[in-house]
Amino acid sequence: MIKFRVWDRIAQRMIYPGETVVDEMGDSFFIMIDQKGFIYEVYDSPLGYYLEENSERYELMLCVNEKDKNGKDIYVGDIIEFNDQGKSIRGIVKEDIYEIFVPQFYDKLRNFDWDTFEVIGNIYQNPEQIPPDFYEEKN
């Protein structure tokens, strides 16, 4: 089973699977993703469940199926930190079609152990923790 969470760009909050959320109109829903990665709000109405596709509102953050040194799940978009000979180094977990990687560590640590890192936040809730040398390529 794929583990994920989503960042709600409008409400500025993280939503986890199984969590019931109340929208701006007071209606409750939960989040579901399909096999293609589309994100749906699932509402329970008197007539039954209905889906509303809303991928533009949410940012999907997949779990990399690894844990940090404290046993915390690591997700794409997490800011991680480790100590290299007494120096604290931060990186952001990224993904592409082939792999999950941390660009800041790519040249230094080709074969690293995820459990040597610590998740210190994520790019949405803790932007102040983003490494100063991080840049986002624009398409």
C-alpha angles and dihedrals in degrees: 000000000000114000117211147150130201133221113222104219094196102043092034094226140119118245123199128201113275092022115129112224129194115218130213091274093053094254118135125226143155131224126253132175126204128218091272093053098255113149121225135189107221114208127192110217133171087261093052135267122331131185129223117192109223108160093144092064096051137057113214114224113191122205112241090215091243132107130219124236090279094052094255118144114251118225134187105268094035119133110227132189137196137172119247110190092327095317118114112227125188131199141170122238109237136176137209132175093281108036152355110251146159109232093202091059100036098102096036101044115027093164107031131161113238090213091068090066131078123215106230098174142303135270094256105044098031109033090152088069094058110120112256092234093054118115131176118224111229119219 
